[in-house]
Amino acid sequence: MVASAPDNDAHGTLGTVTPSAPAALRTHPIALVPAALVCGAAILLFGVQERLPGYAMLLVGLAVAWATDRAGRTERLAPDLALIAIGQAIISTMSLKADLSNEAMLRFTVVLGAAVVVPFLISRLVYRERTIRFPWRTGRRWTRTQWFYLIFVTVAGWLILPFYFITSGVYENWPTVTEPGEVARLFVGVNAVGTWDELFFICTVFALLRRHFPTWQANLLQAVVFVSFLWELGYREWGPLLTIPFALIQGYTFKLTKSLTYVLIVHLIFDAVVFCVIVYAHNGWPAIFPFVPGG
């Protein structure tokens, strides 16, 4: 039995843009098995940092996807999952531990950049498709709801993130910054990685998965990869209680607005708070957080 194409419908409360649905492809519930294997490999690659089992899980997932494509149950599932697997494999070639040295910042730039660029080029030049896109402009004005949501995000981040970072001690996963140059490097690094998050997890992983699954399933799958990456990056302890909802909301927001610019601004608002909290936790300034010790 062949399932209908994934739902990629209409208007939402965060925006007025109706996303153009990804090209309809033949799909089937069995497709969840290889997709879960490929996306679940992120838990091994980034969450527990077991590279070889993670690579094995990627290969098994791609083999199962190839088999379902060949059986006619799915269509182009293996090629799309291969792009996600390639991106994950590229990322896994380096440690994601926060490091502000010149060598580390160059390494992050090259490796994370390749994880976005390589799947994009394969999709465009080899597959001759435009599934992976980076829609900076939608031609639509933001609604009042969208503006209010940005205010909500700012307040929520200011209230929640300092409590999480300081009481859990996860701020220590980032280098101590005291000199102006170090603070500037931290600011650049936090915002650069935040920008990359949206390019890879939303515009690449989520977009590819939406060709084969209903939005809610695609969103859950991309969140597995997103949260696993954030865990290795430093959002540990009880961090997934925050990063899982964040990843899901970002995917859903992109589905509604179809705007990379909007979801990126939401992300960078949170990252601005993260930056301030890390600096504050190490130095006691800026003292703008009233609900944590010394704030």
GIKAHU-V124756 format. One record per residue. N is the residue number from 0. OMEGA is omega in whole degrees, -180 to 180 (999 if undefined). NEAR is the number of other ideal C-beta (glycine too) atoms within 12 Angstrom. Layout:
# GIKAHU-V124756
n:N omega:OMEGA near:NEAR
n:N omega:OMEGA near:NEAR
This chain:
# GIKAHU-V124756
n:0 omega:-178 near:10
n:1 omega:-180 near:18
n:2 omega:177 near:22
n:3 omega:-180 near:16
n:4 omega:-179 near:24
n:5 omega:178 near:36
n:6 omega:177 near:21
n:7 omega:-167 near:32
n:8 omega:-153 near:17
n:9 omega:-169 near:17
n:10 omega:177 near:17
n:11 omega:-174 near:26
n:12 omega:-178 near:17
n:13 omega:-178 near:32
n:14 omega:-177 near:32
n:15 omega:-177 near:23
n:16 omega:173 near:28
n:17 omega:-177 near:17
n:18 omega:174 near:33
n:19 omega:-176 near:19
n:20 omega:172 near:21
n:21 omega:-179 near:32
n:22 omega:-177 near:24
n:23 omega:179 near:19
n:24 omega:177 near:32
n:25 omega:-177 near:24
n:26 omega:-175 near:37
n:27 omega:179 near:28
n:28 omega:-180 near:21
n:29 omega:-179 near:26
n:30 omega:179 near:42
n:31 omega:-178 near:32
n:32 omega:179 near:28
n:33 omega:179 near:41
n:34 omega:178 near:45
n:35 omega:177 near:31
n:36 omega:-179 near:36
n:37 omega:-180 near:47
n:38 omega:179 near:48
n:39 omega:177 near:35
n:40 omega:179 near:41
n:41 omega:178 near:45
n:42 omega:178 near:29
n:43 omega:-176 near:30
n:44 omega:-174 near:39
n:45 omega:-176 near:38
n:46 omega:-180 near:32
n:47 omega:174 near:19
n:48 omega:173 near:23
n:49 omega:-170 near:19
n:50 omega:-175 near:24
n:51 omega:175 near:16
n:52 omega:178 near:20
n:53 omega:178 near:33
n:54 omega:179 near:24
n:55 omega:180 near:21
n:56 omega:176 near:34
n:57 omega:-177 near:40
n:58 omega:178 near:25
n:59 omega:179 near:24
n:60 omega:180 near:36
n:61 omega:178 near:32
n:62 omega:179 near:23
n:63 omega:178 near:28
n:64 omega:178 near:41
n:65 omega:-180 near:25
n:66 omega:180 near:21
n:67 omega:174 near:32
n:68 omega:-178 near:28
n:69 omega:179 near:15
n:70 omega:180 near:18
n:71 omega:178 near:16
n:72 omega:179 near:27
n:73 omega:-178 near:35
n:74 omega:177 near:25
n:75 omega:177 near:30
n:76 omega:-179 near:41
n:77 omega:178 near:34
n:78 omega:-179 near:29
n:79 omega:177 near:46
n:80 omega:178 near:45
n:81 omega:179 near:31
n:82 omega:178 near:41
n:83 omega:-180 near:52
n:84 omega:179 near:44
n:85 omega:178 near:36
n:86 omega:179 near:45
n:87 omega:-179 near:48
n:88 omega:178 near:31
n:89 omega:-180 near:27
n:90 omega:-174 near:44
n:91 omega:-179 near:34
n:92 omega:179 near:23
n:93 omega:174 near:28
n:94 omega:179 near:20
n:95 omega:178 near:34
n:96 omega:-178 near:22
n:97 omega:-178 near:33
n:98 omega:-175 near:24
n:99 omega:177 near:30
n:100 omega:179 near:16
n:101 omega:-178 near:13
n:102 omega:-178 near:13
n:103 omega:-180 near:22
n:104 omega:175 near:26
n:105 omega:180 near:17
n:106 omega:177 near:23
n:107 omega:-178 near:32
n:108 omega:-176 near:22
n:109 omega:-174 near:20
n:110 omega:-180 near:27
n:111 omega:176 near:35
n:112 omega:179 near:26
n:113 omega:-180 near:26
n:114 omega:175 near:38
n:115 omega:-173 near:34
n:116 omega:-176 near:26
n:117 omega:176 near:30
n:118 omega:179 near:37
n:119 omega:-178 near:29
n:120 omega:177 near:21
n:121 omega:-180 near:27
n:122 omega:-177 near:32
n:123 omega:-171 near:18
n:124 omega:-179 near:14
n:125 omega:-179 near:15
n:126 omega:-176 near:22
n:127 omega:-180 near:13
n:128 omega:-180 near:24
n:129 omega:-180 near:19
n:130 omega:179 near:32
n:131 omega:179 near:36
n:132 omega:-179 near:27
n:133 omega:-172 near:28
n:134 omega:180 near:27
n:135 omega:-177 near:18
n:136 omega:179 near:16
n:137 omega:-178 near:26
n:138 omega:179 near:12
n:139 omega:174 near:21
n:140 omega:176 near:16
n:141 omega:179 near:25
n:142 omega:176 near:22
n:143 omega:178 near:14
n:144 omega:179 near:21
n:145 omega:178 near:29
n:146 omega:178 near:18
n:147 omega:179 near:15
n:148 omega:177 near:29
n:149 omega:177 near:29
n:150 omega:178 near:16
n:151 omega:-180 near:20
n:152 omega:-179 near:31
n:153 omega:-179 near:23
n:154 omega:-179 near:16
n:155 omega:179 near:23
n:156 omega:-180 near:31
n:157 omega:-178 near:28
n:158 omega:-170 near:22
n:159 omega:-171 near:30
n:160 omega:178 near:39
n:161 omega:179 near:33
n:162 omega:-179 near:28
n:163 omega:-175 near:35
n:164 omega:-172 near:36
n:165 omega:-178 near:27
n:166 omega:179 near:20
n:167 omega:-179 near:25
n:168 omega:-177 near:18
n:169 omega:177 near:30
n:170 omega:179 near:35
n:171 omega:175 near:18
n:172 omega:175 near:26
n:173 omega:-178 near:34
n:174 omega:173 near:26
n:175 omega:-180 near:18
n:176 omega:180 near:29
n:177 omega:-179 near:17
n:178 omega:180 near:15
n:179 omega:180 near:12
n:180 omega:179 near:14
n:181 omega:178 near:24
n:182 omega:179 near:26
n:183 omega:179 near:17
n:184 omega:178 near:28
n:185 omega:180 near:36
n:186 omega:180 near:25
n:187 omega:-177 near:21
n:188 omega:-179 near:37
n:189 omega:-177 near:37
n:190 omega:178 near:25
n:191 omega:179 near:27
n:192 omega:177 near:41
n:193 omega:177 near:36
n:194 omega:-180 near:31
n:195 omega:179 near:37
n:196 omega:-177 near:44
n:197 omega:179 near:40
n:198 omega:-177 near:33
n:199 omega:-172 near:42
n:200 omega:-177 near:49
n:201 omega:-175 near:47
n:202 omega:180 near:39
n:203 omega:-175 near:42
n:204 omega:-178 near:48
n:205 omega:-179 near:49
n:206 omega:179 near:46
n:207 omega:-179 near:47
n:208 omega:-178 near:47
n:209 omega:175 near:43
n:210 omega:-171 near:39
n:211 omega:-173 near:47
n:212 omega:169 near:41
n:213 omega:-175 near:26
n:214 omega:-176 near:32
n:215 omega:178 near:22
n:216 omega:178 near:29
n:217 omega:-179 near:40
n:218 omega:177 near:38
n:219 omega:-179 near:29
n:220 omega:180 near:43
n:221 omega:180 near:45
n:222 omega:177 near:35
n:223 omega:180 near:40
n:224 omega:-178 near:49
n:225 omega:-175 near:45
n:226 omega:177 near:36
n:227 omega:177 near:38
n:228 omega:-179 near:39
n:229 omega:179 near:37
n:230 omega:180 near:32
n:231 omega:-180 near:34
n:232 omega:177 near:35
n:233 omega:-178 near:31
n:234 omega:-172 near:40
n:235 omega:-175 near:30
n:236 omega:178 near:21
n:237 omega:180 near:18
n:238 omega:179 near:32
n:239 omega:175 near:26
n:240 omega:175 near:17
n:241 omega:-173 near:30
n:242 omega:177 near:37
n:243 omega:176 near:25
n:244 omega:-180 near:22
n:245 omega:-180 near:38
n:246 omega:-179 near:42
n:247 omega:-179 near:29
n:248 omega:179 near:29
n:249 omega:178 near:43
n:250 omega:-179 near:41
n:251 omega:178 near:31
n:252 omega:178 near:39
n:253 omega:178 near:45
n:254 omega:-178 near:41
n:255 omega:-173 near:34
n:256 omega:-174 near:38
n:257 omega:-176 near:37
n:258 omega:174 near:35
n:259 omega:-180 near:34
n:260 omega:-176 near:29
n:261 omega:-179 near:38
n:262 omega:178 near:42
n:263 omega:177 near:31
n:264 omega:177 near:29
n:265 omega:-178 near:41
n:266 omega:-176 near:39
n:267 omega:173 near:30
n:268 omega:177 near:29
n:269 omega:-179 near:42
n:270 omega:176 near:35
n:271 omega:177 near:27
n:272 omega:178 near:34
n:273 omega:179 near:43
n:274 omega:-179 near:36
n:275 omega:-180 near:34
n:276 omega:-180 near:40
n:277 omega:178 near:41
n:278 omega:-179 near:34
n:279 omega:-177 near:31
n:280 omega:-179 near:36
n:281 omega:-171 near:25
n:282 omega:-177 near:21
n:283 omega:175 near:17
n:284 omega:-4 near:18
n:285 omega:-176 near:22
n:286 omega:-176 near:18
n:287 omega:-176 near:22
n:288 omega:-171 near:31
n:289 omega:-173 near:14
n:290 omega:174 near:18
n:291 omega:-177 near:25
n:292 omega:176 near:14
n:293 omega:-176 near:16
n:294 omega:999 near:21
